[in-house]
Amino acid sequence: MSAAASSGNTQERARLSRLALFGTDQPEPVPRLLVAGPLSCELIGGNLRNIRFDGVEVLRAISFVVRDKDWGTYAPIIRDLAVEEDGDGFYVSYTAECMGGEGERLVYRANISGSSAHLAFEGEAVPDGDFLTNRCGFTILHPVVGLAGEPAEVTHVDGTVEHSRFPDLIEPLQPFMAMRAISHQVAPGVRATCRMEGDSFEMEDQRNWSDASYKTYVRPLALPWPYVLPAGVPVRQLVRLDIEAKGSSAVAKRDDEAVALTLGGVQGRLPGFGLVITPEEAAASLDALDVLAQIAPQTLLFHFDPTAGHSTAELAAFARIAQAHPGECVLEYVAACEGPLDAEFGAVAEQVRAAGLRLDAIAVSPSVDRKSTPPGSVWPDCPPLADIYAAARRAFPELRLGGGMFSYFTELNRKRPLAERLDYVTHCTCPIVHDADDRSVMQSLEALRFILRSTRAIVGPDKPYRIGPSTLGMRQNPYGSRVMPNPGRRRMTMAEIDPRQDGLFAAAWMVGYAARLAEAGVESFVGAALTGPFGLIAPGAPSDGARLRPVAHAAKFLAGISGASALAVSSSTPSKVLALGGEPAPGRRMLLVANLTDSDQFVRLPFGGTALLLDESAVFAGEKPRHVTLADGPVLLPAYAVMRIEG
C-alpha cells in the first residue's frame, strides 16, 4: 500500500471515529500548549484555557468574547496568528474577525504574553460601522471545584478592598460588582491575582446555567442591552494574572492513575427515567412505539403550551401514546395566565378529559417565566404562584402537582417556587448556554452537584425533586428571541440541534448526569425524547427499522436500573469517570459506568461479573452494546464508553 493510500485510510478512520463519538466529523480545535516555567495554558481559538501553575488549575479561561443581540457567541476568524516561545516565556498576537448572518462585522486585535509568574491578555476592537452587541470584551472563568466557599479578596473600581468568599450555594445575583481585581489561594503558598482594566467588571455564578465556573465579565448587566459600539471608537481592555509563590505548591494528581470506584451502602432509590413528548413529535413517536417499549421508561412527560397553539388535538395524540405506555404520564402545562385562572385550568381539565388522556401528574409554570429576568430588569406581570397552584389543584384534584421552572435552574433560583404548595419541584438544565466545546459540556456535570444542593436548600431536604427535560441541545432560549439555527451541525451554543446527540458522547453525558442525580436523591430524570433533535432515534430513519442513536442504549440501561435501591458510588477522579449503582433485586447488584473523556481510562471496579459495553467499536458494529469479560485488575474503558456491570 502506498504512503498516500495509507494516509488516506488513516484520515478516513479518524473521520469515522469522530462521527461515532461526536455525531460530526468536524474536529474540535487542537489546543496549543504554552509553557513558561511552572505556568502553562492552552491557546484555543484565540483564547486561553486551562491556566495552571505547577499543574494546579488557577483559571479555567480568559477569553475575548463578542456576543450578538440574542446572546449568541460569534466564532471569530483568526488571522495573522504569531506565536513565539523560548521556554521562559511566550508571546501571541493575532487579528480576529467576527461576521454575522446579516452582514455585521467587528475586527479586534489581541496580544498575549506570559512568563513564569505573569500572564497578560490585551484586546482592542475598532468597529468599522455601528455594531450591535450584548457583550464585547473579556470574560474570566474561575473553577468551582476547590474554590466554592473559599476566601476571595476583591478590589473594586473605587479602590476599596472586600474580603469575602466564592459562593458555596449558587448565588442568584452577582456576588461581586464593580470589580477591578480578585485574588485567591491556588494552593498552600501560592496566591493568584487577576486584574481587569478598561471597564467595570462584575462576577456571576455560572453554576446557575450548569457551567462549572464563576464568570467575571465586562459591562454591568444593569446597563441596557443590546447596545451599540459606535463606528471608529476603540474598545480596549486588559486582563493580567500575577502569581505569588512562597514555598512549595500542591502537586497535581498523576494523569495516568487508574480511576477507582468505591461502593457504599444503600441510600434511597435511583431516579426514574423519562422521555419528553412534544406535539411536534407526537406523530413520529406514535410510529416508534416499538422503540418506546424497548426503552421502557418510567415516565412520559407531555409538553403542552396553549400559547403556542396547542389544543385538544395535541392532547388526543398524547392519549394514543399514553395507551401504549404502562408507566407514569405527566402533563407539562405552560400556563398562559391571561385571564381568570379557574377558567383557564378548568378548560384544560375539560380538554384532557375530552381527549381521553390518562395522567398521573401535572406540572405547571407561567408562560412569562420561560423568559429569563436578568438582574436589574423589571419582572413581567404574573399572578401570584400561590393562586396558580391553587387553581391547578382545583382543576386536577386527583393528580400530583409539580411546579418550578420549565427553563433552567437560573430562573428557579431567581423566582423560587412555593414548595410547600407542591407535591414536587422541577426544573431543567442545558449545558450549551455559554460554551459548547466538548470539555465544557462534560464539566457541566461538576456544576450539577451544586445545582442539586442549592435546590435542596431552596425547597427543603424532603421535597420530591425532578429534573428535566435536560438534554445537550437547547429546547427554548430564555435569554433571546430564539434558539440558534445550526444547519452546519457544529458544536454551537444555544442551538436546538447538537450533533453530539448522534454520538457516543451523548450516552456518556447522560449516564454521568444520572450519576450526579443519584447522589442527590432526585425522584425522576427526563433525559431525552423518543424522536426529534433530542431523540433516541435518528431523524430520517426508515420506518421499517428505526436507527437507534447510541444514547438510546444508555437510556435503556438507565430505565432498566431506575427505581432500584441506590448504592452510593464514589469516583476517585469524577472529572474522568462517573458511575451509579443499584440493587434491582436482593442479592443482585448493577453498576453503570461512563468515561467522560476522549481518551481511554483504566477503572478499578468495586465488583466483577458480566458486562455490556457500549463503545466506539459497538457503534461501528451496529450501535448495540457487546458482551465483554471482566478480567482481574483495572478495566479499560474506551473514550466516552458506557458499561453496564451485573454482579
N, C-alpha and C positions, 0 to 999 in steps of 0.2 A: 504494500500500500504506500502510495506516495505521501510525502510530508504534507502536501496541500490537502489530500483526502483525509489524512489522519486529523489534521487541524479542523477540517470541516465537520468530521464526526464528533470531535470533542466539543465544538461550538454548538452542534445540534443537541448533544446530550445535555449540555448546560442549559440550553433553551427549554428543553422538555422538563428538566429538573425544576426550573423556575416556574413553569406552568403548574407542575404538580404541587409545589409548595405554596405558591402565591396566587395562582389563577391568572397570572400575566407573565409574559416573557420579558417585560420591561425590567431591567435590573435596577436595583437601588444604587444611588451614587456611592462609589467606593471612597471611604474616608481616607484622607492623607494624615498620617500621624506626624505631629510636630512636637519636637522634644528639645527642651533647654534645661539640661541638668535634671533636677528632680521634678520640674514642671513639664507636663505633657497635655496635649489636647488634640482633638480631631478636627480637621477642616473638611466640611461637607457643604456643598452648595454655597460657598462663600461665608458660611457661619461657623462658629466654634461649638463643639460638643464635647462632653465627657472630659471636662477640665480637671486634671488630677495633680496632686503634689505627693511625691513618694508613693504613688499608686492609690492614694485615697481621694475619692471624689470631693472636689471643692465646689464646683458649679456644674450644673447639668448642661447649661448652654449660655452663650452670648450670641444674640442674633440681631441683625438689622432687618426689620420686618416692615413690609408695606402691605396694607390690607385695603380691600375695596369697601364700598358702601354697605355690603351685606356681611362684612367681617370675613369674607373670603381672602385667603393669603395669596398674593402674587408669587409665581415661580419665576424668579429673575433669570435672565440670560447673562451668564458670566463671560466677560471678555477681558482680554489683556491681563490674564492671570499671571502673576510673577511670584515665585516662592524662592527665598534664599535661606539656607541653613548652614551653620558652621559648628554644630554640636553644643556651643554655649548659648546660642540664641537663634531666632528665626525672624523673618520679615516677609509679609504677604501684602500684595496690592492687587487690585482689580477694579474693573468698571462693571456695573450691573444695570441691566435694562429691564424694567417692568412694563409689560404690554397687556392691555385689557381687551376684551372682546368688542368693545365699542370704540376702539382707536385710542384710548387713553394711554399715555406714556410717561414714565418717570425714569430718569437715569441718576444713579448715585455712584460715588467713588468711595472705596474702602481701603483702609490701611491697618494692618495688624502687625504688632511686634511683640516678641516675647523673650525673656531671659530667665535665669534660674529662679527668680522670686517675683517677677513682674510680668504683667500681660496688659497690653493696651489695644483697643479696637476703636478706630475712628471712622465715622461715616459722614458723608456730605452729599445731600441731594439738592439739585437745582432744577426745578420744573421748567420745561420748555414753554408750556402753557398752564393755565389754571388746572390743578389736579385735585379731584375729589377723592377723599380717603377717610377711613375711620381711624387709621393709625399709620404713622410713618416715623420710624426710629427704632431705638434699641429695646429689646426685652432681655432680661437676665433671669435664668432659672436656677433656683437653689433646690437641691434634692430634699425629699421629705424624710426618707428613712435615715435615722440617726440624728436628724435636726428637729423633728416635731417636738415641741415643748422645751427646746434648749434655748439658752440665753442668746440674745442678739442686741447689738448696740447700733442704734440708728442715729445718724447725723442728718438733721433737717436742713432745708434750704436757707433758713434763717440763722443757722449756726448752732442751734440748740441740740443737745445730745439726749436721746431717750434710751434708757436701759430697760429692755423688755425681753420677750421670748417669741420664738417662732410659734404660731398657734399649734396646739395639740389637737383639740377638736376643731373641726373645719369652721373658719370664720365666714359668715355670710357676707360681710362687708370687708373693705380693705383694712388689714391690720396696721399698715403703716402708710402715712400720707406725706406729701411734700418732702420726699427723700433726696438727699444728696449722696449719702454713703451708708453702707451697712457692713458690720463686722461680726464674725462668729468664729468659734473654735472649730478647727477642722479635725484635730487630733491633739492629744496631750503635747504641749509645747509648740503647737502650730496654730497660727491665727491668720485669717484671711479678711481683707477689707476690700470691698467693691465700691468704687466711686463712680458716679454718673454725672456728666456735665452736659450742658446745652439746653436743658429744660427741667421742669419739675417732674419727678418720677414718683410713682406710688406702687404699692405691692397689693396683689390679690392672691387669695388662697386658691390655687388652680386645682386643688383636690375637689373643689365644687364640681368641676367638669370631668372628673376622673383622671386628670393629669397628675402625674407623680412629681409635683413641683410647687414651689412658691414662685410666682412670677412678678418681677419688678418691671414695670413698663413705663413708657413715656406718655405724656399728656393725660391729665386727670380726667376720669370718666364724668365728672360733674360738668365739664365743658361740653358744648354742643358737638354732636357728631351725626352724620359725616361733616367734615369741614374741608375747606379749600386751601391748598397750598398755592399761593399766588405765583404766577409766572415770573421767573427770574430771581425769586427770593430764596437764598440758600437755607437749607436746614442742616445745621452742623451739630453733631453730638459725639461724645467720647465716653467710653467705659474703660476704667482702669482697675485691674486686680493686683493687689500687693499682698505678698505672703511674708509673714514674720515667723521664723522658725527658731525656737530655742530648745536645745536638747533633741531627743530622738522623737520621730513621729511614729504613728501606728504603722504596722506593716500590713499591707493588703493581703487578703487571702489568696493562696495559690490558685491559679485558674484551672489547673489540671486535676484537682482533687475530685474524687467521686462524690456525688450528692447522696447524702444519707437520708432516708425516710424512716421516721420513728413512729411507732404506733402507740397510742394511748388508750384510755378507756372509752366507754360508751358515753356520748354527750348528746342526748336527744335524738332527733330523726333528721335524715337528709332531706333537702328541699325536694318538693315535687317538681317535675319538669313539664313545661308547657310550650305551646306554639300559638302565635297570633294569627288570626284570620281577618283580613280586611275585605270590605265589599268588592274592591278591585280584583282581589284574588279568589273570590268565592267560587266562581265557575271552574277555575283551574284546580282549586282544592277539591271540588266535587269529582273531578276527573282523576284525582290521585288518592282516592280513599283507600286503595290497597297499600300505598306507602304509609298513609296515616296509621293503618292497622299494624304495619311492620314496626313503626317507631313506638307506638303505644304510649303517647304522652299522658300524663295525669290530667292536664288541663288544656282546654282550648279557650283562648281569650278572643272574643269577637269585638272588633273595633266598630263603633257606631257613632257617627257625628252628623246630626241633623243640619248643622251649619254648612256642611259640605254636600247637602242634598240627599243624605241617606234617609230612607223611609221604610215602609213595611216590606217592600220588595226585597231589600237587602236583608232584613230580618228573616224573611221566608227562606232565602238562600242559606243563611246561617242554620236555620232549623233543619234543613235537609242534611247538612254536615253533622249537626249535633245528633241526629238519629243514628248515625254510624259510629258515634264515639261513646264508649261506655263510661268515660271518666267525667270530670268536672267541666261545666260550661259556665263561663263568666262573660258578662257584657261590660265592655269598657265604654262608658257613655260620656261623651263630651256634651256638657250641659250648656245650652245657649244662654239661659238666664236673661232672656229679653222680655219676659212678661211674668205673670203670676206663676210662682214655682209649682204650686199644686196642679195647675192646669198643664204645665209642661210635662211634669213627671207622670201625671195621670194619663196623658196622651201616649207617652212612651210605653207605659204599662199595658195600655189597650192594644198598641201595635204589636207588642211582644206576644200577647195572648192570641191576637188575630193571626199572627204568623206561625203559631204553634211552636215557638222556640222554648225549649227546656233550659232553664237557668238554675244555677246553684248560688250565684253571687252576682252582684253588680258593683262596679267601681265607678265613681262619679268625680268629675273635676270640671270647673268652669272653663268655657271656651277661651276667655280672655287670658287665663293662666297658661295657655300653651305658648304665649309670647313672654319673654323674659322682661322683667322690670329692673334695669340696672340701678346701682346706687346713684342717688340724686335725681332719679326720674319720678314722674308722677304715676302713682298706681292707677290703673284703669277702674272705672266703675264696675262694681260687682256686688251682688247680695252677700250678706254675711255667710260664712261657711256653715255656721250652725243652722241657718234657715235652709240652705241647700241640702244638708244631710237629713234634716227633719222631713223635708218634702220627699226625699228619696225613700226614707223609712215608711212613710205613709203609703206611698205608691207600691212598694215592694216589701211588705212586712215579713214575708216568709224567706227572704234572701239574706245572705250575709252581705253587709255593706262595707265596701272599701272606699278609700279616698286618699288624696295626696296630690301627686302631680303626674300627668301623662307625658311631661317633658323630663327634666333631669333633676338630680339632687340639688343643683344650684337653686332652682325655683322652690323646691321644698324647703330648703334652708332659709330662704328669704321670706316665704309665706308659709308658715308652719301650720299643718292640719290640726284640727281639734281631735286628737287621737282618742280621747275618751268617748267621743260620739260615734266611733267607727269600730267595726269588727276587725279590720286590718288596715294597714297603711301601705301605700305603694308608690313607687317612682321608677324611672328608667335611668340608664346611663348611655353615653355614646363616647367611644374612645378617640374620635377623629374631629373633635371640635376645634382644637388648636394645632395639632400636629398629626400627620398621617403616615409617618415613616414606621417601619416595622418595629424598631426598638421602642419608640414612644408608645405605640399601641400596646405592646406587651407590658411596658412599665405601668400602664394604667391599672394593672392588677395590684400594684403596690398601693395606689391611691384607694382602691376599693375597700381595703381593710379600714381605712379612716372614714370612708363614707358610711360603712356599716356601723361603726362605733358611734359616729356623730348622729346618725339617725336614731340609734338606740337612746342616746342622751336626750333627743327631742321627744320621742314617743313613749319611752319607758322600756324597761327590760323585758316585760312580759307581753307587750302588744304584738299580735301576729303581724308579720312584716313580709311583704312580697316585692320582688324586683322584676322589672321588665314590662314591655319588650326591650331587651338590651342586646344590640347587635353591632357588628362592625360598621355597617352603613347607618346613615342618619335618616330617620323616617320623617322628621319635620324639623325645621330650623327655628328655634325660639329667638334667635339673635339677628335675623334678617328676613328678607321678603320671601326666600325660597331656599330649598336645598340646592346645592351646586350641581349643574349638569356635568356628566363625566363620560362623554362619548368615547374618549380615548382609553377608558378603563385604567386610569392612573391611580397611584396612591395619592388621594386628594382629600383635603379637609372638607367637612360639611357636605359630603356627597352621599346621595342615596345609594348609588351603585359603587360598591367596593369590590375590586377584582379578587381580593383575598377570600371572599366568601366561596369562591370556586376552588380554593386550595386547601392544603393540609393545615395552613396557618390558622384558619377559622376554627378547625376542630381543636387544636391545641389551646387557642384562646378561650373557647367555650368551656373546656374542661378545667382550665386554670381558673376561670371566672366562678364556676360551680364550686371549686375547692375553697375559694375565699368565702362564698356564701355558706358553705357547710360549717366553717369555723364560727360563724355568727348566728347560727340557728335560724336562718331565713326559712320561711314556710314554703315558698314557691318561687320558681325561676322560669320566666318566659324568655327563651334564648334564641328563638328563630321563628320563621314562618314555614309553612309547608311548601309554598311556591313563591315566585317573585324575587325581588332583589335580596331579601333576607331569607330566602327559602332553602330547604334541604334538597330540592330538585332543581337542576339546572334549567334556565329558560330555554325554550325551544326544543326540549327533549321530546322524542317521539312518543305518541300516546300508547304505543304497543309495548313500551318498556322504558319507563322514565329513568333517566340517568341520575343517579344519586350523587350529590356532591360528597366529598369526604366528611364534611361536617354532619351529614345525616347519620353516619355510623357513630360519631361521638354523641349525637342526640339519642340514638338508640341505647348506647351504653348508659347515658345518664338516666333515661326513662327506666331502664332495667334495674337500676340501683335506688331510684328515688323512693323516699318513704321508709327506707331501711333504717335500722338503728345506726346512728352515726358513730364512727370511730374517730377519735382525734388523731390526726396525722400531721406531723411537723417535718419540714424540709430544712436541711442544713444550708441550702442555698436556694431560697424561694424565688430569686430572680431568674433561676435556670429551670427548676423543676418544681411543679406543684402536684399534689395528689389529694384525693378524697377517698375515704374508706367507709365501708358499711358492713353490717351483718344482715343480709336479706332473710336469713333463717338461722335458728340456733345451730351453732357449730359450723356455719358457712360464712366465710369472710370474702369480701371483694374489695379490690383496690383499683381505682382509675388514676393513671399517672400520665402527665403531659410534659413534654420537653418544650419549653418556651423559647428556645434559641434556634439559630440557624446552623448549629454545629452539633455533632454527636456529643452525648453526655453519658457518662457511666453513673449508674444509680445503684445504691445498696438498698435492697428491698427488705421490709420487715418480715416477710414470709414468702415462700415459694408456692408453686402449684402450676396449674395450667394457665396459659395466657393467649390472648388475641392481640395482635399488633397491627395498628393502622399506621403505616409509614409510606414513604415515597415509593418503595417497591410495590406495596399493596395497591397504591393508586394506579401505578402503571399496569398492574395485573388485573385491573377491573374495579378498583376502588372498594374492594372487600377486605376486611381485616383477615390476617392469616394467622394460623396457629403456630406458636413457637414454643420451644422447650427452654425452660429456665435452668441455666447451669448454676452451680455454686459460685458465690462471689458476685461482684458488681455486674449488672446487666447493661448492655449497650442500648441506649435509646436514641435512635437517629433524629435528625433535625425535625422539629415540630411534630414528632411522632406521639401517638396516644396508645397506651397499653391498658388492657383490662386483665387483671390477675384474679383468679379464684383459688382459694386455698383453705 
